[in-house]
Every structure is written in C-alpha cells, then in structure tokens.
Amino acid sequence: MHPWPHPVMLANMAIFLDPARDPAQFGTNSLARLNERSREIFRLIVDCYLAHGEAVGSRHLARLMPTPLSPASVRNVMQDLEEIGLIYAPHTSAGRLPTELGLRFFVDALLELGDISRDEREQIEAQVKAASQEQTLEALLGDAMIMLSGLTRSAGVVVTTKENARLKHVEFVRIEPERALAVLVDEDGSVENRILQIPAGLPPSALCEAGNYLNARIRGRTLQEAKADIEASHKLAEAELGELTARLVDAGLASWAESAGHCSQLIVRGQANLLQDLTAIEDLERIRLLFADLETKKDVIDLLNRAEGGDGVRIFIGSENKLFSLSGSSMIAAPFHDREQRIVGVLGVIGPTRLNYARIVPMVDFTSKAVALAANAIGVLE
C-alpha cells in the first residue's frame, strides 16, 4: 500500500489504490516535507487544472490561499513540489501543472469525493430502467453508457463476458465438403460464427438434424447449461442422431464453449463528448491519440478487466498503463455483479486526465449498481 491514508470511503463505496504503482516512487522523506501549507498549495494547483486545464502561477495561488501568503512564499513551496515530482512547468515562465505522479498522489491521498445530487440519481435510475425495457443486456448497457457519457462529458465504456448470454438459435451451414459454418445466435441478437471440421461423408440432412436437435434444447439457456445437459445425455444423442451427426453436435458445442471463455463484449459510447472544451492544438492531438486508443479494443478490454480486482471504483491515470501512454488519458471504472455477487462486467468512463474525479467517481459507482439492479431484475445476468 501507499505510505499515505487509506482509500477514501463514501457511504458503501471504496476507491481502490492502483496495485500496479510502486509505493517507493514518492519517497517517505519527500511526503514528510508536505506540511499543511504545501498540501493546500498543491491541492489548489490540481483544482485549477481539473477545472480549467491551465497552468497556475504563484500570484494567482497567493490570492486563492485561505490565509495570507506572499507570491514569493508560494513560489518556494512550488519549487519543493516540483523537486519531488508532483508538479512541473509546461514551458518557461509559465505556471505549474500537476504531473501524472502528482495526480495519482492527489487521487489516492487528497481527493474529497462529492455526492450525486437527487436529480442525477433520479435521472440515472429512470434512464437505466427505461433501457431495461428492451429486455436485452446489450441494449441496457449501450443506453446506460450513452447516459453516463453525457453526464460526465467523457466516453462511456463497458465490457462484459458472454458466458451468461441466453441462447436463441443455432444453425450449421456446409461451406466445403469437410468444413461447415456453425452459427450461434443469442437472445440479445448477437451472433457467433465458427468454422468446424465435419466428418467425411456426412450427408446434408445431418446438418439440419444437428441444428434441430440443438434448437430443441438450448433456447433460453446459457451455453454452459445447454452443454452440460447435452453431454449428460450423449448416448441418447447418438441413438437419436447417429454417431456422425452426434459428433457434429459435440464439435459445435465445444467450439462455441471455447470461444465463450475468452470472449468479452466491449461497448463504447459518447466519443463525441471528448471533443468539447478543447483549448489548444495539443488537446486536439491528445484526443486523436485517445480515439486511436479506443480502436484498440483488446487493450481497452484488458484495462477494464483490471478493474475487476476489487468491489470498488478503480482509477487509472495516464501512462500508468500502456494503453494511455501517448494520449495521457484517465479511466474511472467499477464492476457490476449478478445475483450471486459474481463480477460479470465492468463499466466506466474514459477522458482527459483532468476529469472531475470528485464528481465522476461516485457517479460511476452509482451507475454500476443501478445497471446491476436493472439487469438482474430482467434476468439477463442469470
């Protein structure tokens, strides 16, 4: 753990410190130098950055201090903060901005969380409930991310495994003498295709028989449920279908099951929100790089999966992870659970490092709980 206070708690919400960070990088001696005045000046620098995205100078900071302090005294403190790596000067004679290291220290040690207003709570609950009327997990998550991205003016992201998807229909289509396309359709309309090797000499009617056999047993069930049931009655399947067709059924189930264990669904909404409040060419370049990051779906999924490490909100800042090493972005994410309290997905927002952490952290946490409640109510996480 870091050598500073435990994670901030708000009601039943926890912010988990990033375990990938090295506690030694700040240095106990350096932190000991941060007296109350130093912390207050550092907090003001971060607050100005989060609010306006601009560097702030000693004269302006002196006016903001709750107790009188000369600009020269403020400059001395700023020099100390710069020496231990918490702030930097973007260019000569400019004010100071927090470094990524400084932002991490602020989030882990100094962040004071706000609370969601009653209007925002009601808005989130109402929109999530309305989205659940379509009775599919994909629609619920997509609409929830549109809502969350709008409230936070960031990109909303969510990843969920497909292990709990309810099945609707299967079909086998021959594409070559010994190869067939196995098509699996979920109740939410998503489609999974796999190429299978089929036994030599398998008659065309066997493909239809295998599909009919599976369709009579899988509708409304998860893949694991259907697979377990069919495997338990394997001998009956051979008697009903014949050995070759039964082998096709087994091959199809095995192929889908193998992919389901590694398949995650990523939904990204609200990228256009990232184009707001751009103040410089540098901002536009950063957003261009972030858009490129979001196109790298595997890396986004991997990062979201890291947020499964705890039951609270996780915050990833800038180059702490390779995904945002160029764009200098941040992600705030929280897991959501099924009725058995198993983690079945992670949702959150991605935006610039000057996200309003105090406001967005509780908003992401509340949305994850609202989504879980709605999804469990309509049975799409079972």
N, C-alpha and C positions, 0 to 999 in steps of 0.2 A: 504494500500500500504506500501511497504518497505520504511524506512526512508533514502533512497538514490535516485539518479537520476531516472528519468522516463525511460521506456524501450527504448532500442536502436532502432533507425529507420534507415533503408537502403532503399532508394527510397520509394516505397509504402509498404514496409514490416515492420511488427511490431513483436517484441518479447514480449509476454505477461508474466508478472511475475506470478509465481505459486500462486494462491489464497489460496492454502492449507497451505502455510508457515505462520508461526507466526512472525510478524514483530518484536515482542519484544525479540525474541531469540538472536538477535545480540546485542541489547542494544545501545541506542543512545550515552551513555558515551563512550562505547568501540569504536564505529565508530569514534567518535570525536578524539580519540587518533591516528587514522590512518592519519598521515600527509603525505605529498607527498613522502617523503623518504620511509615510511612504505608501502605505496601503491605500490611503484616501486619494493621494495624487494618482496612483496607478489606476484605481477604480474610475476616477474621473476621465483619464485618458481613454480607457476602454469604453466607458459610457459614451463619450463623444464619438468614438469610432463606430460603435454599434448604431448610434442614432443618425450620423451624418456621413460616415465613411471617409472622414477627413482627418488629417493630422492636426494636433492642437499644440499651441505654444505655451510657454511659461506665463506670459502676461495674461492670457485668457484663463489659464488654470488658476492663477492667483485670484482672479475675480470670482471664480466658482467655489473657492475654498470656504468652508463654513466658518473658519476662524481666520483672521487677517494674517497674510503671509506675503512677503515681497517676492516679485518675479525672480530675483536673484536666488532666494532660498529655494524656490520651486525648481529652478534650473539645477541646483546642486543635487536635489533629490532625483530629478530626471536623469542626471548623469549616473547616479548609483543604479537606478533601474536599468539603464542601458548597459552598464557594465556586467550585470548578471543576466542579461539576455532577455529581459521582459519587454523592452520597447526598442525602437530603432528610428532613425531619421530617414525618411524615404529619399530625400535629396538635401543638398547643402542649404543651411539657413532655414530649413522647414521645421515644422513642429514635429511631434513624435506620434508614432503609431504602435500598437501592441504587436509583438511578434507572435507567431503561432504558439511558441512556448508560453508567451505571456497570456494568450487566450486560454490555453489549457489550464494554466495556474488560476486564472480568473474563474473559469467554469468549475474547477474542482474545489477551490478554496473560498472564493468570494461571492459567487453567484447567489443572489437572493431571488428566489422564484416568486413570481406573481401568482395570481389565481385567475381562472377563467370566469368571465362575467356570466351572470344568469342568462343574458341574451345569447351569448355564444354557446353556452351549454344547451340551451333550448334549440338553437339553430342546428348544432351538430346532431343532437338526438333526433330532431324532426327529419333532417335530410338522410340520415342513416336509416331511419325507419321507413321512409319513402322508398329509398333504394332497395330495401329488402323485399318490397312488394313483387319484384320481378322473380323472386324465388331462386335466384342463382347466385353463387358465391362471386363469380366474375363480375356480374353487374353491380352487386353490393360494393365490392372493393373498388371498382372503377369509379362509381359515383362518389364514394367516400373520399377517394383521392382528389377528385375534382374539387370537392368542398374544402378539404384540408389545404390544398394548394392555394385556393383563393383566399382563405382566411390568413394564411401565413405568407402569401406572396412569394412562394417558392415552388419547386417541383415536388409533387406528391409521388411517392414510390411505395410499392408493396410487393412482397414476394411470399408465395405460399406453395407448399408441396401439393402434388396432385394425388397423393395416396388416398385422400378421403373423398375423391370425386365419385359421384354416383353414376353408374353406367346406364346407357340407353340402348345402344345398338352395336352390333359387330357385323363385319362382312369380310369375306375372302374373295379376292379377285386375281385370277391367274394372269400373269404378265409374260411368263416364259414357261416352257414345258416343265421345268423343275423349280420355278420360283413363283411366289404369289404375294400380293399386297394384302396385308392384314390391316383392316380399318376399324378403329375403336372410337366410338362417339360417346362423350359424356352428356349428362343431363343439362349441363350448362352450355352445350353446343360446341365445346372444344373437341378437336379431332386429333387422334394419334395414329400415325401410319408406320408400319414396319414391313420390311421385306423379309419373307420367310423362304427357306428351302423346303420344298414339298416332296414327298416320296415319288419316285419314278413310277409312272403308270397309274397315278391317281386319277380316276375318272372325273370329268367336270361336275357331275352330280354330287361328288363328295364335298366340294367347296360349299355348295348350297346347304348340304346336310349338316356340315360342321357349323355354319353360321346359324342355322335354325336351332341346332342343339344348344348353342351358347346363348342365343337370344331368349330362349325359354327359361334360362337360369340366371341371367346376370342383371336384368333390368331392375334399376333401383338399388343395386347393391354396389359396394366398393369392389375394386379388383381383387383385393386380398380375400374378402368374404367369398366371392364367386370362385376364386382359385382353390381355396380350401375345401369348399363344398364339392367341386368337380373332381378334385384329386381324391377325396374320400370315397367317391363312387366311380373310381376309374374302371373297375371290372364291368360295372353296369354299362359304362360308356362304350367299352369295346364290344359288348354283346349287342348294344343297340346300333352302333355305327359301323362296326368292323374295325380291324386293327389299324388300317391305313388312315381312315378318317379320324379315329381317336388320337392318332399321333399328330395330326394336323391341329386338333383342338389343343393338345398339350403344348405344341410348339407356339401357337398363338398366345396362349396364356403366359408361357414362360417369357416370351419376347416383351409383351406389354408390362409384365411384372418387373422385369429387369430395368426397363426404362423408367418406370414409375418411381423406383427407389432413388433415382438420380435426377428426376425431372422437377424443376421448380418453375412456377409461372411468375413472370415479372410484369407488373403493370406500372406505367409511368404516365402521369397526368400533369398538366399545368406548366409545361416548359416555358410557355409564353410569359408567365409571370416573372421569369428571370430577366426579361428584357426591360423591366421597369426600373426607373431610378438610376439609369446608367449615367455617370458623371464624367467619364473620361474614356479616351481610346483604350486605355489599359483595361477598363471594365469590360468593354466590348470584346476584347481579345480573351479575357478570362471566361466570359460566358461562352464564347466559341469553343474554347477548350472543354468547358463543362458539358456542352452539348455532345462533344466527341466522347467524353467520359460516359455519358448516359447511353450512347450507342453500344458501348462495350458491355453487353448485358451480363455476361458471365461474371465480370468483376463487380458489377453492381449487386448481383445476387450473392456473391461471396461476402461482400461487405455487409449486406443486410443480415446474412446468416450469422455474422459475428455478434449481432445484437441479440441472438438467442442465448447468450451466455448468462443472462440473469433475467429476473422478472421485472426489472425497472427500465427506465429510459437510458439509452446509451447515446453518447455524443462523440462523433469522430470529427477531428479538425484538421483540415489542410493535408500536408504531406505526412501526417501520422500514418496514412495508408497510401499505398501506391496509386490507387485509383484517382485521388485528387492531388497528386504530387505536382501537376502542372497548373491545374485550374485554381488551386488554392480555395477549395470549397469545403463546406461542412455538411454533415448529415446528423439529424436527430431522429432516432428510431426507437420503437418499442414493440415487443412481441404481443401477440394475442393468442388466446387459448380456446380449446374445446371444453366440453362439459367436464371432462376428466382432468382439466387443468394441464393438458399436454400442449406444448407450444406447437401451433400449426401454421404460423406465419409471422411476418414482421412488417410493420408499416412505418412510414416516417416522411420526412421532407429533406430535400437537398437544396442548398442555396449557397450564397457567398458566406465567407467566414464571419461577416458582421450580421448574422442572423440575430433576431431579438430572442436570445436564449431564454430569458426570464419568462417571456410570454409563450413561446412556442413549445418549450419542454412540457408544461402541464397540458397544453392543447393536444400534443401528440399522445400523451398518456391517456387523456380522457377519450380521444377518438379511438384508440386501440381497444379500450374497454367497451365503448359503445358498439363498435363493429363486432366484437366477440359476442356481446349480448344479442345483437340482432341476428347474427349468423347462426348462433345456437338455437334461437327461437324458431327459425325456419328449417332447422335441421341440416344445413349444408356443411357443417363441420363434423357430423357424426361419422 
